[in-house]
Amino acid sequence: MIDLFKHAARKGLFLFDPETAHGMSIAALKSGFVPACAIPPDPRLRQTVAGLDFANPLGMAAGFDKNAEVPEALLKIGFGFTEIGTVTPKPQSGNPRPRIFRLVEDEGVINRLGFNNEGHDAVFARLSRISGNGLIGVNIGANKDSDDRIDDYLKGIRRFYSVARYFTANISSPNTPGLRDLQARASLAALLSAALAARDEEAAKSGRKIPVFLKVAPDLTEEGMDDIAAEALSHALDGLIVSNTTLARDGLRDQRQAKETGGLSGKPLFEKSTAVLAKIRKRVGPALPIIGVGGVSSAETALEKIKAGADLVQLYSGMVYEGPGLPGEIVRGLSKLLDREKVSSIRDLRGSRTDYWSARNV
Ligand SMILES: Cc1cc2nc3c(=O)[nH]c(=O)nc-3n(C[C@H](O)[C@H](O)[C@H](O)COP(=O)(O)O)c2cc1C
């Protein structure tokens, strides 16, 4: 089945425009057409990060399952965790189509979806029907026409508190005009104080403290990274997700698609996002959890993120090119790589190449 995808299904799906193909993948996962993947549990891949127990370090990144239609199916195909969203308080339709583009030669994707999603109420209703205790995070954002963006994040924390295992405040999508301005130091300080205060209020009511992560862009200056690291530490944020898509277009072969407006992801993002991850790890020190995202497409690239300083890893674009067999392949591949590295926990390799990656100029 897995190989079938790589050859036939990928070819088949690529006949459709990327958004239609994505809808077909969601439908296949929903219908159970994609078989569960039996991965032998490997204690070396288990970790507790931000107080949560992860069976393996690989997660589905935000944007694939925006409306929480298939979180359990994603956990069954091998992911150790999955992040739904970005969800905004009100439903919104996003930008006009076409708004997702494949850069096939580069194995990249450009998207300018603009937070199309069904809104808090519909997504909450779906999540509250899920019975299992799978590790599902909720990625929250602001409506395009919001007159108080910070308040939209607080609404997200309050609305989803009973169903989220963690929150991600996404302030790094390039497709909502002005959203990335929340990364500037004063705005970030205001957002983090308000979001963590809302979380603490909910924790006091429920007796459960849900971690809050912040997802940042890879297009940061050295000073921008200093600011994010300083604010994350001073507010006792629970972790960072590095990174979202990039506005850069360096080194692409597909020059026609490269001209499309939007955020670039996939293989062309790997080096940049890994270097930024390492630079941020250097700044925050060893204790703050970091989830590394950007261009992961194999066990080797997943492990390289961990060596650069990540505790956990996520991917999205790799699924577009490799299909639903990829998470199982990566998790099994990580076990094999650990045999070779002769370590008793994947954590032992974390940060072993932070110096190398943080010195990269990308
Ligand atoms: C089509 C598409 C939609 C995305 N939507 C979101 C989103 O809603 N929220 C978010 O935080 N990131 C979103 N992302 C970014 C991914 O979560 C991830 O950070 C980025 O794609 C880099 O990882 P990758 O190279 O493995 O794809 C989206 C990415 C793609 C390709």
The ligand as an ORCA input file, in Angstrom:
! r2SCAN-3c Opt
* xyz 0 1
  C      -0.431     23.870      2.595
  C       0.155     24.290      3.924
  C      -0.666     24.844      4.899
  C      -0.120     25.229      6.124
  N      -0.946     25.747      7.095
  C      -0.441     26.060      8.310
  C      -1.291     26.528      9.343
  O      -2.502     26.645      9.198
  N      -0.713     26.867     10.538
  C       0.635     26.731     10.769
  O       1.097     27.028     11.872
  N       1.453     26.265      9.800
  C       0.947     25.922      8.597
  N       1.788     25.431      7.626
  C       3.234     25.337      7.903
  C       3.649     23.937      8.359
  O       3.037     23.600      9.582
  C       5.182     23.868      8.530
  O       5.576     24.756      9.548
  C       5.925     24.209      7.250
  O       5.242     23.726      6.129
  C       7.349     23.648      7.248
  O       7.331     22.243      7.342
  P       7.470     21.285      6.051
  O       8.654     21.754      5.273
  O       7.627     19.906      6.624
  O       6.198     21.435      5.284
  C       1.268     25.048      6.385
  C       2.078     24.475      5.395
  C       1.541     24.086      4.189
  C       2.439     23.461      3.147
*
